[in-house]
Amino acid sequence: MQTYRFTAFEKSGEILKDEAWDFPDQATAKSQGAEKIEELGYSEKTHRLVDPQGKLILFHV
């Protein structure tokens, strides 16, 4: 498992959610991360999911 970082923001820059999520690989992180973001209700908020090296996996403005 690898630890990915999810962060959701308000337009003002206020952090709404900042969590570590574990996924076995990048493809799973992308698909399951998108599902989890939708479930949490942050799909229309500015958000990002980055891998352990800091590479953007998902990003929405």
C-alpha distance matrix in Angstrom:
0.0 3.8 6.7 9.6 13.1 15.6 19.2 22.3 25.8 29.5 31.8 33.2 30.0 29.3 25.7 25.2 21.5 18.9 15.5 11.9 9.7 6.0 5.4 4.2 7.1 10.2 12.4 10.6 10.3 14.0 15.3 13.7 14.0 17.6 18.2 17.0 19.2 22.1 21.8 21.9 24.9 23.9 24.2 27.6 26.9 25.9 22.1 19.2 15.5 14.3 11.4 10.6 13.9 15.9 16.4 17.5 15.7 18.1 21.4 24.5 27.7
3.8 0.0 3.8 6.5 10.1 13.0 16.5 19.8 23.1 26.8 29.0 30.3 26.9 26.6 23.0 22.9 19.4 16.5 13.5 9.8 8.3 5.5 5.5 5.8 6.9 8.7 11.8 10.7 9.2 12.6 14.7 13.5 12.9 16.5 17.8 16.4 17.9 21.1 21.3 21.0 23.7 22.2 22.5 25.7 24.6 23.2 19.4 16.3 12.6 10.9 7.9 6.9 10.2 12.1 12.9 14.3 13.0 15.6 18.6 21.9 24.9
6.7 3.8 0.0 3.8 6.7 9.8 13.2 16.7 19.9 23.6 25.9 27.0 23.6 23.0 19.4 19.4 15.9 12.8 9.9 6.2 5.6 4.5 6.6 8.6 9.5 10.3 13.4 12.0 9.4 12.7 15.0 13.3 11.8 15.4 16.8 14.9 15.9 19.4 19.5 18.6 21.3 19.6 20.4 23.4 21.9 20.5 16.8 13.9 10.5 9.1 7.0 5.9 9.8 10.7 12.2 13.1 12.3 14.3 16.8 19.9 22.7
9.6 6.5 3.8 0.0 3.8 6.7 10.1 13.5 16.7 20.4 22.5 23.9 20.6 20.3 16.8 16.9 13.6 10.8 8.5 5.7 5.1 6.0 7.3 10.0 9.7 9.1 12.0 11.0 7.7 10.2 12.9 11.7 9.3 12.6 14.6 12.8 13.1 16.7 17.4 16.4 18.7 16.6 17.1 20.0 18.5 16.9 13.1 10.1 6.7 5.6 4.7 5.6 8.9 8.6 9.6 9.8 9.0 10.7 13.1 16.1 18.9
13.1 10.1 6.7 3.8 0.0 3.8 6.6 10.3 13.3 17.0 19.2 20.3 16.9 16.5 13.1 13.4 10.3 7.3 5.9 4.7 6.1 8.7 10.6 13.7 13.4 12.2 14.8 13.9 10.2 11.9 14.6 13.3 10.1 12.8 15.0 12.7 12.1 15.9 16.7 14.9 16.9 14.4 15.5 18.0 15.9 14.2 10.5 8.0 5.5 5.3 6.6 7.6 10.2 8.5 10.2 9.6 9.8 10.4 11.7 14.4 16.6
15.6 13.0 9.8 6.7 3.8 0.0 3.8 6.9 10.3 13.9 16.3 17.8 14.8 14.2 10.8 10.5 7.5 5.7 5.3 6.2 7.0 10.4 12.0 15.4 15.1 13.5 15.3 14.2 10.5 11.3 13.5 12.1 8.5 10.5 12.6 10.2 8.8 12.6 13.6 11.5 13.2 10.6 12.0 14.3 12.3 11.0 7.3 5.8 4.5 6.7 9.2 11.1 13.3 11.0 11.9 10.1 9.8 9.0 9.8 11.7 13.9
19.2 16.5 13.2 10.1 6.6 3.8 0.0 3.8 6.7 10.4 12.9 14.0 11.0 10.5 7.2 7.5 5.4 4.4 6.6 8.9 10.5 14.0 15.8 19.2 18.7 16.8 18.6 17.7 14.0 14.2 16.4 15.2 11.5 12.5 14.7 12.3 9.9 13.4 14.5 11.8 12.7 9.6 11.5 12.9 10.1 8.5 5.5 5.5 6.6 8.8 12.0 13.7 15.3 12.4 13.4 11.3 11.9 10.4 9.7 10.7 12.0
22.3 19.8 16.7 13.5 10.3 6.9 3.8 0.0 3.8 7.2 9.9 11.6 9.3 8.6 6.0 5.4 5.1 6.6 9.3 12.1 13.3 16.9 18.4 21.9 21.3 19.2 20.4 19.5 16.0 15.5 17.2 16.1 12.5 12.5 14.4 12.2 9.1 11.8 13.2 10.3 10.2 6.8 9.0 9.8 6.6 5.8 4.1 6.6 8.9 11.8 15.2 17.3 18.7 15.6 16.1 13.4 13.7 11.2 9.7 9.3 9.9
25.8 23.1 19.9 16.7 13.3 10.3 6.7 3.8 0.0 3.8 6.4 7.7 5.7 5.5 4.5 5.3 7.2 9.0 12.3 15.3 16.9 20.5 22.0 25.5 24.8 22.4 23.7 23.0 19.5 18.8 20.5 19.8 16.1 15.7 17.7 15.8 12.4 14.6 16.1 13.1 12.1 8.9 10.9 10.3 6.5 5.2 6.0 8.9 11.9 14.4 18.0 19.9 20.9 17.4 18.0 15.3 16.3 13.7 11.3 10.1 9.2
29.5 26.8 23.6 20.4 17.0 13.9 10.4 7.2 3.8 0.0 3.8 5.2 5.3 5.2 6.5 6.7 9.9 12.3 15.6 18.9 20.4 24.0 25.5 29.0 28.3 25.8 26.8 26.2 22.8 21.8 23.2 22.5 19.0 18.1 19.8 18.1 14.6 16.0 17.5 14.5 12.8 10.0 11.9 10.2 6.6 6.5 8.9 12.2 15.4 18.0 21.7 23.6 24.5 20.9 21.4 18.6 19.5 16.6 13.8 11.7 9.9
31.8 29.0 25.9 22.5 19.2 16.3 12.9 9.9 6.4 3.8 0.0 3.8 5.4 7.4 9.5 10.5 13.4 15.3 18.7 21.7 23.1 26.6 27.8 31.2 30.0 27.2 28.1 28.0 24.6 23.2 24.8 24.6 21.2 19.9 22.0 20.7 17.0 18.2 20.3 17.6 15.4 12.5 13.5 11.0 8.0 7.1 10.3 13.4 17.0 19.3 23.0 25.2 25.5 21.8 21.9 19.0 20.3 17.4 14.1 11.6 8.7
33.2 30.3 27.0 23.9 20.3 17.8 14.0 11.6 7.7 5.2 3.8 0.0 3.8 5.6 8.9 10.7 13.9 15.7 19.3 22.5 24.4 28.0 29.6 33.0 32.0 29.4 30.7 30.5 27.0 25.9 27.7 27.3 23.7 22.8 24.8 23.2 19.6 21.1 22.8 19.7 17.9 15.1 16.8 14.5 11.2 10.2 12.8 15.6 19.0 20.9 24.6 26.2 26.5 22.8 23.5 21.0 22.7 20.1 16.9 14.9 12.1
30.0 26.9 23.6 20.6 16.9 14.8 11.0 9.3 5.7 5.3 5.4 3.8 0.0 3.8 6.3 9.0 11.6 12.6 16.3 19.2 21.4 25.0 26.7 30.0 29.1 26.6 28.2 27.9 24.3 23.5 25.7 25.1 21.4 21.1 23.3 21.4 18.1 20.1 21.8 18.6 17.5 14.3 16.1 14.6 11.0 9.1 10.7 12.9 16.1 17.6 21.2 22.6 22.9 19.3 20.3 18.1 20.0 17.8 14.9 13.7 11.5
29.3 26.6 23.0 20.3 16.5 14.2 10.5 8.6 5.5 5.2 7.4 5.6 3.8 0.0 3.8 6.3 9.3 10.9 14.6 17.9 20.3 24.0 26.1 29.6 29.2 27.1 28.7 27.9 24.3 23.9 25.8 24.7 21.1 21.0 22.8 20.4 17.3 19.4 20.4 16.9 16.1 13.5 16.1 15.0 11.2 10.4 11.4 13.8 16.6 18.4 21.8 22.9 23.8 20.4 21.8 19.6 21.1 18.9 16.5 15.3 13.7
25.7 23.0 19.4 16.8 13.1 10.8 7.2 6.0 4.5 6.5 9.5 8.9 6.3 3.8 0.0 3.8 5.8 7.1 10.8 14.2 16.6 20.3 22.5 26.1 25.8 24.0 25.7 24.7 21.1 21.1 22.9 21.6 18.0 18.4 20.0 17.4 14.6 17.2 17.9 14.4 14.3 11.7 14.5 14.3 10.6 9.7 9.5 11.4 13.6 15.5 18.7 19.8 21.1 17.9 19.4 17.4 18.6 16.7 14.8 14.3 13.6
25.2 22.9 19.4 16.9 13.4 10.5 7.5 5.4 5.3 6.7 10.5 10.7 9.0 6.3 3.8 0.0 3.8 7.0 10.1 13.8 15.6 19.4 21.6 25.3 25.4 23.7 25.0 23.6 20.2 20.2 21.5 19.8 16.4 16.7 17.7 14.9 12.2 14.4 14.7 11.1 11.1 9.0 12.4 12.5 9.2 9.7 9.4 11.8 13.7 16.3 19.4 20.8 22.5 19.6 20.8 18.4 18.9 16.5 15.0 14.2 14.0
21.5 19.4 15.9 13.6 10.3 7.5 5.4 5.1 7.2 9.9 13.4 13.9 11.6 9.3 5.8 3.8 0.0 3.8 6.4 10.1 11.9 15.7 18.1 21.8 22.1 20.8 22.2 20.6 17.2 17.7 19.1 17.0 13.7 14.7 15.6 12.5 10.5 13.3 13.3 9.7 11.0 9.0 12.3 13.5 10.6 10.8 9.0 10.5 11.4 13.9 16.6 17.8 20.0 17.4 18.7 16.7 16.8 14.9 14.3 14.3 15.0
18.9 16.5 12.8 10.8 7.3 5.7 4.4 6.6 9.0 12.3 15.3 15.7 12.6 10.9 7.1 7.0 3.8 0.0 3.8 7.2 9.8 13.5 16.1 19.7 20.0 18.9 20.9 19.4 15.8 16.9 18.7 16.8 13.4 15.1 16.5 13.3 11.8 15.2 15.3 12.2 13.9 11.7 14.4 16.0 13.1 12.2 9.7 9.8 9.9 11.4 13.8 14.5 16.7 14.4 16.2 14.8 15.3 14.2 14.0 15.0 16.1
15.5 13.5 9.9 8.5 5.9 5.3 6.6 9.3 12.3 15.6 18.7 19.3 16.3 14.6 10.8 10.1 6.4 3.8 0.0 3.8 6.4 10.0 12.9 16.5 17.3 16.8 18.8 16.9 13.5 15.3 17.0 14.6 11.6 14.2 15.1 11.8 11.4 15.0 14.6 12.0 14.5 12.9 15.3 17.6 15.3 14.7 11.6 10.9 9.6 10.9 12.4 12.8 15.8 14.2 16.0 14.9 14.7 14.2 15.0 16.5 18.3
11.9 9.8 6.2 5.7 4.7 6.2 8.9 12.1 15.3 18.9 21.7 22.5 19.2 17.9 14.2 13.8 10.1 7.2 3.8 0.0 3.8 6.8 10.0 13.3 14.3 14.3 16.7 14.8 11.6 14.1 16.0 13.6 11.1 14.3 15.4 12.4 12.8 16.4 16.1 14.2 17.1 15.4 17.2 19.9 18.0 17.0 13.5 11.8 9.4 9.7 10.1 10.0 13.3 12.6 14.5 14.1 13.7 14.1 15.7 17.9 20.1
9.7 8.3 5.6 5.1 6.1 7.0 10.5 13.3 16.9 20.4 23.1 24.4 21.4 20.3 16.6 15.6 11.9 9.8 6.4 3.8 0.0 3.8 6.6 10.3 11.5 11.8 13.7 11.4 8.5 11.4 12.8 10.2 8.3 11.9 12.6 9.9 11.2 14.7 14.2 13.2 16.3 15.1 16.3 19.5 18.2 17.6 14.0 12.1 9.1 9.9 9.7 10.4 14.0 13.6 14.6 14.0 12.5 13.1 15.3 17.6 20.4
6.0 5.5 4.5 6.0 8.7 10.4 14.0 16.9 20.5 24.0 26.6 28.0 25.0 24.0 20.3 19.4 15.7 13.5 10.0 6.8 3.8 0.0 3.8 6.9 9.0 10.4 12.4 9.9 7.9 11.6 12.8 10.3 9.7 13.5 14.0 12.0 13.9 17.0 16.6 16.2 19.3 18.3 19.1 22.5 21.5 20.9 17.1 14.8 11.4 11.3 9.8 10.0 13.7 14.3 15.1 15.2 13.4 14.7 17.5 20.2 23.3
5.4 5.5 6.6 7.3 10.6 12.0 15.8 18.4 22.0 25.5 27.8 29.6 26.7 26.1 22.5 21.6 18.1 16.1 12.9 10.0 6.6 3.8 0.0 3.8 5.6 7.4 9.0 6.4 5.4 9.2 10.2 8.4 8.7 12.3 12.9 11.9 14.1 16.8 16.8 17.2 20.0 19.1 19.1 22.6 22.2 21.5 17.8 15.3 11.6 11.6 9.6 10.7 13.9 14.8 14.6 14.6 12.1 13.8 17.1 19.9 23.3
4.2 5.8 8.6 10.0 13.7 15.4 19.2 21.9 25.5 29.0 31.2 33.0 30.0 29.6 26.1 25.3 21.8 19.7 16.5 13.3 10.3 6.9 3.8 0.0 3.8 7.3 8.6 6.8 7.5 10.9 11.8 10.7 11.8 15.0 15.6 15.2 17.5 20.0 20.0 20.8 23.5 22.6 22.3 25.8 25.6 24.7 21.0 18.2 14.5 13.8 11.1 11.7 14.6 16.2 15.7 16.3 13.8 16.1 19.6 22.6 26.2
7.1 6.9 9.5 9.7 13.4 15.1 18.7 21.3 24.8 28.3 30.0 32.0 29.1 29.2 25.8 25.4 22.1 20.0 17.3 14.3 11.5 9.0 5.6 3.8 0.0 3.8 5.7 5.5 6.2 8.8 10.4 10.6 11.2 14.0 15.4 15.6 17.3 19.7 20.5 21.3 23.5 22.2 21.4 24.7 24.6 23.4 19.8 16.7 13.1 12.1 9.3 10.7 12.8 14.3 13.1 13.7 11.1 13.8 17.4 20.7 24.2
10.2 8.7 10.3 9.1 12.2 13.5 16.8 19.2 22.4 25.8 27.2 29.4 26.6 27.1 24.0 23.7 20.8 18.9 16.8 14.3 11.8 10.4 7.4 7.3 3.8 0.0 3.8 5.4 4.9 6.1 8.7 9.9 9.8 12.0 14.2 14.7 15.6 18.0 19.5 20.1 21.9 20.1 19.0 22.1 22.0 20.5 17.1 13.9 10.5 9.6 7.5 10.1 11.5 12.2 10.3 10.4 7.6 10.4 14.1 17.4 20.9
12.4 11.8 13.4 12.0 14.8 15.3 18.6 20.4 23.7 26.8 28.1 30.7 28.2 28.7 25.7 25.0 22.2 20.9 18.8 16.7 13.7 12.4 9.0 8.6 5.7 3.8 0.0 3.8 5.4 5.2 6.4 8.5 9.5 10.9 12.7 14.1 15.3 17.0 18.6 19.9 21.4 20.1 18.4 21.6 22.1 21.1 18.0 15.3 12.3 12.4 11.0 13.8 15.2 15.5 13.2 12.5 9.0 11.0 14.7 17.6 21.3
10.6 10.7 12.0 11.0 13.9 14.2 17.7 19.5 23.0 26.2 28.0 30.5 27.9 27.9 24.7 23.6 20.6 19.4 16.9 14.8 11.4 9.9 6.4 6.8 5.5 5.4 3.8 0.0 3.8 5.4 5.3 5.7 7.5 9.7 10.5 11.5 13.5 15.2 16.1 17.6 19.6 18.7 17.5 21.0 21.6 21.0 17.7 15.4 12.2 12.8 11.5 14.1 16.3 16.6 14.9 14.1 10.5 11.8 15.6 18.2 21.9
10.3 9.2 9.4 7.7 10.2 10.5 14.0 16.0 19.5 22.8 24.6 27.0 24.3 24.3 21.1 20.2 17.2 15.8 13.5 11.6 8.5 7.9 5.4 7.5 6.2 4.9 5.4 3.8 0.0 3.8 5.7 5.5 5.1 8.0 9.7 9.9 11.2 13.6 14.7 15.4 17.5 16.1 15.2 18.6 18.7 17.9 14.4 11.8 8.5 9.3 8.5 11.3 13.7 13.5 12.1 11.0 7.7 9.0 12.6 15.4 19.0
14.0 12.6 12.7 10.2 11.9 11.3 14.2 15.5 18.8 21.8 23.2 25.9 23.5 23.9 21.1 20.2 17.7 16.9 15.3 14.1 11.4 11.6 9.2 10.9 8.8 6.1 5.2 5.4 3.8 0.0 3.8 5.8 5.2 6.1 8.7 10.0 10.4 12.3 14.3 15.3 16.5 14.9 13.3 16.5 17.0 16.2 13.1 10.8 8.3 9.7 9.9 13.4 15.0 14.1 12.0 10.0 6.2 6.6 10.3 12.9 16.6
15.3 14.7 15.0 12.9 14.6 13.5 16.4 17.2 20.5 23.2 24.8 27.7 25.7 25.8 22.9 21.5 19.1 18.7 17.0 16.0 12.8 12.8 10.2 11.8 10.4 8.7 6.4 5.3 5.7 3.8 0.0 3.8 5.5 5.4 6.5 8.8 10.1 11.0 12.7 14.6 15.8 15.1 13.2 16.6 17.8 17.8 15.0 13.5 11.3 13.2 13.4 16.7 18.6 17.9 15.8 13.7 9.9 9.5 12.9 14.6 18.4
13.7 13.5 13.3 11.7 13.3 12.1 15.2 16.1 19.8 22.5 24.6 27.3 25.1 24.7 21.6 19.8 17.0 16.8 14.6 13.6 10.2 10.3 8.4 10.7 10.6 9.9 8.5 5.7 5.5 5.8 3.8 0.0 3.8 5.4 5.0 6.1 8.6 9.9 10.5 12.2 14.3 14.0 13.0 16.7 17.5 17.9 14.9 13.6 11.2 13.3 13.5 16.3 18.9 18.2 16.9 14.9 11.5 11.0 14.1 15.7 19.4
14.0 12.9 11.8 9.3 10.1 8.5 11.5 12.5 16.1 19.0 21.2 23.7 21.4 21.1 18.0 16.4 13.7 13.4 11.6 11.1 8.3 9.7 8.7 11.8 11.2 9.8 9.5 7.5 5.1 5.2 5.5 3.8 0.0 3.8 5.4 5.1 6.1 8.6 9.8 10.5 12.3 11.2 10.6 14.2 14.4 14.4 11.2 9.9 7.6 10.3 11.3 14.2 16.7 15.4 14.4 12.1 9.1 8.1 10.9 12.7 16.2
17.6 16.5 15.4 12.6 12.8 10.5 12.5 12.5 15.7 18.1 19.9 22.8 21.1 21.0 18.4 16.7 14.7 15.1 14.2 14.3 11.9 13.5 12.3 15.0 14.0 12.0 10.9 9.7 8.0 6.1 5.4 5.4 3.8 0.0 3.8 5.5 5.1 6.3 8.7 10.0 10.7 9.7 7.9 11.5 12.6 13.0 10.6 10.1 9.1 12.2 13.8 17.2 19.1 17.4 15.9 12.9 9.9 7.6 9.9 10.7 14.3
18.2 17.8 16.8 14.6 15.0 12.6 14.7 14.4 17.7 19.8 22.0 24.8 23.3 22.8 20.0 17.7 15.6 16.5 15.1 15.4 12.6 14.0 12.9 15.6 15.4 14.2 12.7 10.5 9.7 8.7 6.5 5.0 5.4 3.8 0.0 3.8 5.5 5.2 6.2 8.7 10.0 10.4 9.1 12.9 14.3 15.5 13.3 13.3 12.2 15.4 16.6 19.6 22.0 20.6 19.3 16.5 13.4 11.4 13.5 13.9 17.2
17.0 16.4 14.9 12.8 12.7 10.2 12.3 12.2 15.8 18.1 20.7 23.2 21.4 20.4 17.4 14.9 12.5 13.3 11.8 12.4 9.9 12.0 11.9 15.2 15.6 14.7 14.1 11.5 9.9 10.0 8.8 6.1 5.1 5.5 3.8 0.0 3.8 5.4 5.0 6.1 8.6 9.0 9.2 12.9 13.4 14.7 12.1 12.3 11.1 14.3 15.7 18.2 21.0 19.5 18.9 16.4 13.7 11.9 13.7 14.2 17.2
19.2 17.9 15.9 13.1 12.1 8.8 9.9 9.1 12.4 14.6 17.0 19.6 18.1 17.3 14.6 12.2 10.5 11.8 11.4 12.8 11.2 13.9 14.1 17.5 17.3 15.6 15.3 13.5 11.2 10.4 10.1 8.6 6.1 5.1 5.5 3.8 0.0 3.8 5.5 5.2 6.3 5.5 5.7 9.3 9.6 10.9 8.7 9.7 9.5 13.2 15.5 18.3 20.6 18.4 17.8 14.8 12.7 10.0 10.9 10.8 13.6
22.1 21.1 19.4 16.7 15.9 12.6 13.4 11.8 14.6 16.0 18.2 21.1 20.1 19.4 17.2 14.4 13.3 15.2 15.0 16.4 14.7 17.0 16.8 20.0 19.7 18.0 17.0 15.2 13.6 12.3 11.0 9.9 8.6 6.3 5.2 5.4 3.8 0.0 3.8 5.5 5.1 6.1 5.1 8.6 10.3 12.5 11.2 12.7 13.0 16.7 18.9 21.9 24.1 21.9 20.9 17.7 15.3 12.4 13.0 12.1 14.6
21.8 21.3 19.5 17.4 16.7 13.6 14.5 13.2 16.1 17.5 20.3 22.8 21.8 20.4 17.9 14.7 13.3 15.3 14.6 16.1 14.2 16.6 16.8 20.0 20.5 19.5 18.6 16.1 14.7 14.3 12.7 10.5 9.8 8.7 6.2 5.0 5.5 3.8 0.0 3.8 5.4 7.8 8.4 11.6 12.7 15.1 13.7 15.1 14.9 18.4 20.3 22.9 25.5 23.7 23.1 20.2 17.8 15.2 16.2 15.5 17.9
21.9 21.0 18.6 16.4 14.9 11.5 11.8 10.3 13.1 14.5 17.6 19.7 18.6 16.9 14.4 11.1 9.7 12.2 12.0 14.2 13.2 16.2 17.2 20.8 21.3 20.1 19.9 17.6 15.4 15.3 14.6 12.2 10.5 10.0 8.7 6.1 5.2 5.5 3.8 0.0 3.8 5.7 8.0 10.7 10.7 13.1 11.7 13.5 13.7 17.3 19.5 21.8 24.4 22.3 22.2 19.4 17.6 15.0 15.4 14.6 16.5
24.9 23.7 21.3 18.7 16.9 13.2 12.7 10.2 12.1 12.8 15.4 17.9 17.5 16.1 14.3 11.1 11.0 13.9 14.5 17.1 16.3 19.3 20.0 23.5 23.5 21.9 21.4 19.6 17.5 16.5 15.8 14.3 12.3 10.7 10.0 8.6 6.3 5.1 5.4 3.8 0.0 3.8 5.8 7.6 8.3 11.4 11.1 13.7 14.8 18.5 21.2 23.8 26.0 23.5 23.1 19.9 18.4 15.2 14.8 13.1 14.5
23.9 22.2 19.6 16.6 14.4 10.6 9.6 6.8 8.9 10.0 12.5 15.1 14.3 13.5 11.7 9.0 9.0 11.7 12.9 15.4 15.1 18.3 19.1 22.6 22.2 20.1 20.1 18.7 16.1 14.9 15.1 14.0 11.2 9.7 10.4 9.0 5.5 6.1 7.8 5.7 3.8 0.0 3.8 5.5 5.1 7.7 7.3 10.2 11.9 15.6 18.6 21.3 23.2 20.4 20.0 16.7 15.6 12.3 11.4 9.7 11.1
24.2 22.5 20.4 17.1 15.5 12.0 11.5 9.0 10.9 11.9 13.5 16.8 16.1 16.1 14.5 12.4 12.3 14.4 15.3 17.2 16.3 19.1 19.1 22.3 21.4 19.0 18.4 17.5 15.2 13.3 13.2 13.0 10.6 7.9 9.1 9.2 5.7 5.1 8.4 8.0 5.8 3.8 0.0 3.8 5.6 7.8 7.7 10.1 11.8 15.5 18.5 21.6 23.2 20.4 19.3 15.7 14.3 10.6 9.8 7.8 9.7
27.6 25.7 23.4 20.0 18.0 14.3 12.9 9.8 10.3 10.2 11.0 14.5 14.6 15.0 14.3 12.5 13.5 16.0 17.6 19.9 19.5 22.5 22.6 25.8 24.7 22.1 21.6 21.0 18.6 16.5 16.6 16.7 14.2 11.5 12.9 12.9 9.3 8.6 11.6 10.7 7.6 5.5 3.8 0.0 3.8 6.7 8.4 11.6 14.1 17.7 21.0 24.1 25.3 22.1 21.0 17.3 16.5 12.7 10.8 7.6 8.1
26.9 24.6 21.9 18.5 15.9 12.3 10.1 6.6 6.5 6.6 8.0 11.2 11.0 11.2 10.6 9.2 10.6 13.1 15.3 18.0 18.2 21.5 22.2 25.6 24.6 22.0 22.1 21.6 18.7 17.0 17.8 17.5 14.4 12.6 14.3 13.4 9.6 10.3 12.7 10.7 8.3 5.1 5.6 3.8 0.0 3.8 6.0 9.7 12.7 16.1 19.6 22.4 23.5 20.2 19.6 16.1 16.0 12.4 10.1 7.3 6.9
25.9 23.2 20.5 16.9 14.2 11.0 8.5 5.8 5.2 6.5 7.1 10.2 9.1 10.4 9.7 9.7 10.8 12.2 14.7 17.0 17.6 20.9 21.5 24.7 23.4 20.5 21.1 21.0 17.9 16.2 17.8 17.9 14.4 13.0 15.5 14.7 10.9 12.5 15.1 13.1 11.4 7.7 7.8 6.7 3.8 0.0 3.8 7.2 10.8 13.6 17.3 20.0 20.7 17.2 16.7 13.3 13.8 10.6 7.6 5.2 4.4
22.1 19.4 16.8 13.1 10.5 7.3 5.5 4.1 6.0 8.9 10.3 12.8 10.7 11.4 9.5 9.4 9.0 9.7 11.6 13.5 14.0 17.1 17.8 21.0 19.8 17.1 18.0 17.7 14.4 13.1 15.0 14.9 11.2 10.6 13.3 12.1 8.7 11.2 13.7 11.7 11.1 7.3 7.7 8.4 6.0 3.8 0.0 3.8 7.1 10.1 13.8 16.5 17.5 14.2 13.8 10.5 10.8 7.8 5.7 5.3 6.8
19.2 16.3 13.9 10.1 8.0 5.8 5.5 6.6 8.9 12.2 13.4 15.6 12.9 13.8 11.4 11.8 10.5 9.8 10.9 11.8 12.1 14.8 15.3 18.2 16.7 13.9 15.3 15.4 11.8 10.8 13.5 13.6 9.9 10.1 13.3 12.3 9.7 12.7 15.1 13.5 13.7 10.2 10.1 11.6 9.7 7.2 3.8 0.0 3.8 6.4 10.1 13.0 13.8 10.6 10.1 6.9 7.4 5.4 4.3 6.5 8.8
15.5 12.6 10.5 6.7 5.5 4.5 6.6 8.9 11.9 15.4 17.0 19.0 16.1 16.6 13.6 13.7 11.4 9.9 9.6 9.4 9.1 11.4 11.6 14.5 13.1 10.5 12.3 12.2 8.5 8.3 11.3 11.2 7.6 9.1 12.2 11.1 9.5 13.0 14.9 13.7 14.8 11.9 11.8 14.1 12.7 10.8 7.1 3.8 0.0 3.8 6.9 10.0 11.5 9.0 8.5 6.0 5.4 5.0 6.5 9.5 12.3
14.3 10.9 9.1 5.6 5.3 6.7 8.8 11.8 14.4 18.0 19.3 20.9 17.6 18.4 15.5 16.3 13.9 11.4 10.9 9.7 9.9 11.3 11.6 13.8 12.1 9.6 12.4 12.8 9.3 9.7 13.2 13.3 10.3 12.2 15.4 14.3 13.2 16.7 18.4 17.3 18.5 15.6 15.5 17.7 16.1 13.6 10.1 6.4 3.8 0.0 3.8 6.7 7.7 5.3 5.3 4.5 5.3 7.1 8.7 12.2 14.7
11.4 7.9 7.0 4.7 6.6 9.2 12.0 15.2 18.0 21.7 23.0 24.6 21.2 21.8 18.7 19.4 16.6 13.8 12.4 10.1 9.7 9.8 9.6 11.1 9.3 7.5 11.0 11.5 8.5 9.9 13.4 13.5 11.3 13.8 16.6 15.7 15.5 18.9 20.3 19.5 21.2 18.6 18.5 21.0 19.6 17.3 13.8 10.1 6.9 3.8 0.0 3.8 5.4 5.2 5.4 6.6 6.6 9.6 11.9 15.6 18.3
10.6 6.9 5.9 5.6 7.6 11.1 13.7 17.3 19.9 23.6 25.2 26.2 22.6 22.9 19.8 20.8 17.8 14.5 12.8 10.0 10.4 10.0 10.7 11.7 10.7 10.1 13.8 14.1 11.3 13.4 16.7 16.3 14.2 17.2 19.6 18.2 18.3 21.9 22.9 21.8 23.8 21.3 21.6 24.1 22.4 20.0 16.5 13.0 10.0 6.7 3.8 0.0 3.8 5.5 7.5 9.8 10.4 13.3 15.4 18.9 21.3
13.9 10.2 9.8 8.9 10.2 13.3 15.3 18.7 20.9 24.5 25.5 26.5 22.9 23.8 21.1 22.5 20.0 16.7 15.8 13.3 14.0 13.7 13.9 14.6 12.8 11.5 15.2 16.3 13.7 15.0 18.6 18.9 16.7 19.1 22.0 21.0 20.6 24.1 25.5 24.4 26.0 23.2 23.2 25.3 23.5 20.7 17.5 13.8 11.5 7.7 5.4 3.8 0.0 3.8 5.7 9.1 10.7 13.9 15.5 19.2 21.3
15.9 12.1 10.7 8.6 8.5 11.0 12.4 15.6 17.4 20.9 21.8 22.8 19.3 20.4 17.9 19.6 17.4 14.4 14.2 12.6 13.6 14.3 14.8 16.2 14.3 12.2 15.5 16.6 13.5 14.1 17.9 18.2 15.4 17.4 20.6 19.5 18.4 21.9 23.7 22.3 23.5 20.4 20.4 22.1 20.2 17.2 14.2 10.6 9.0 5.3 5.2 5.5 3.8 0.0 3.8 6.4 9.0 11.5 12.4 15.9 17.7
16.4 12.9 12.2 9.6 10.2 11.9 13.4 16.1 18.0 21.4 21.9 23.5 20.3 21.8 19.4 20.8 18.7 16.2 16.0 14.5 14.6 15.1 14.6 15.7 13.1 10.3 13.2 14.9 12.1 12.0 15.8 16.9 14.4 15.9 19.3 18.9 17.8 20.9 23.1 22.2 23.1 20.0 19.3 21.0 19.6 16.7 13.8 10.1 8.5 5.3 5.4 7.5 5.7 3.8 0.0 3.8 6.3 9.3 10.6 14.3 16.5
17.5 14.3 13.1 9.8 9.6 10.1 11.3 13.4 15.3 18.6 19.0 21.0 18.1 19.6 17.4 18.4 16.7 14.8 14.9 14.1 14.0 15.2 14.6 16.3 13.7 10.4 12.5 14.1 11.0 10.0 13.7 14.9 12.1 12.9 16.5 16.4 14.8 17.7 20.2 19.4 19.9 16.7 15.7 17.3 16.1 13.3 10.5 6.9 6.0 4.5 6.6 9.8 9.1 6.4 3.8 0.0 3.8 5.8 6.8 10.5 13.0
15.7 13.0 12.3 9.0 9.8 9.8 11.9 13.7 16.3 19.5 20.3 22.7 20.0 21.1 18.6 18.9 16.8 15.3 14.7 13.7 12.5 13.4 12.1 13.8 11.1 7.6 9.0 10.5 7.7 6.2 9.9 11.5 9.1 9.9 13.4 13.7 12.7 15.3 17.8 17.6 18.4 15.6 14.3 16.5 16.0 13.8 10.8 7.4 5.4 5.3 6.6 10.4 10.7 9.0 6.3 3.8 0.0 3.8 6.8 10.5 13.7
18.1 15.6 14.3 10.7 10.4 9.0 10.4 11.2 13.7 16.6 17.4 20.1 17.8 18.9 16.7 16.5 14.9 14.2 14.2 14.1 13.1 14.7 13.8 16.1 13.8 10.4 11.0 11.8 9.0 6.6 9.5 11.0 8.1 7.6 11.4 11.9 10.0 12.4 15.2 15.0 15.2 12.3 10.6 12.7 12.4 10.6 7.8 5.4 5.0 7.1 9.6 13.3 13.9 11.5 9.3 5.8 3.8 0.0 3.8 7.0 10.5
21.4 18.6 16.8 13.1 11.7 9.8 9.7 9.7 11.3 13.8 14.1 16.9 14.9 16.5 14.8 15.0 14.3 14.0 15.0 15.7 15.3 17.5 17.1 19.6 17.4 14.1 14.7 15.6 12.6 10.3 12.9 14.1 10.9 9.9 13.5 13.7 10.9 13.0 16.2 15.4 14.8 11.4 9.8 10.8 10.1 7.6 5.7 4.3 6.5 8.7 11.9 15.4 15.5 12.4 10.6 6.8 6.8 3.8 0.0 3.8 6.9
24.5 21.9 19.9 16.1 14.4 11.7 10.7 9.3 10.1 11.7 11.6 14.9 13.7 15.3 14.3 14.2 14.3 15.0 16.5 17.9 17.6 20.2 19.9 22.6 20.7 17.4 17.6 18.2 15.4 12.9 14.6 15.7 12.7 10.7 13.9 14.2 10.8 12.1 15.5 14.6 13.1 9.7 7.8 7.6 7.3 5.2 5.3 6.5 9.5 12.2 15.6 18.9 19.2 15.9 14.3 10.5 10.5 7.0 3.8 0.0 3.8
27.7 24.9 22.7 18.9 16.6 13.9 12.0 9.9 9.2 9.9 8.7 12.1 11.5 13.7 13.6 14.0 15.0 16.1 18.3 20.1 20.4 23.3 23.3 26.2 24.2 20.9 21.3 21.9 19.0 16.6 18.4 19.4 16.2 14.3 17.2 17.2 13.6 14.6 17.9 16.5 14.5 11.1 9.7 8.1 6.9 4.4 6.8 8.8 12.3 14.7 18.3 21.3 21.3 17.7 16.5 13.0 13.7 10.5 6.9 3.8 0.0
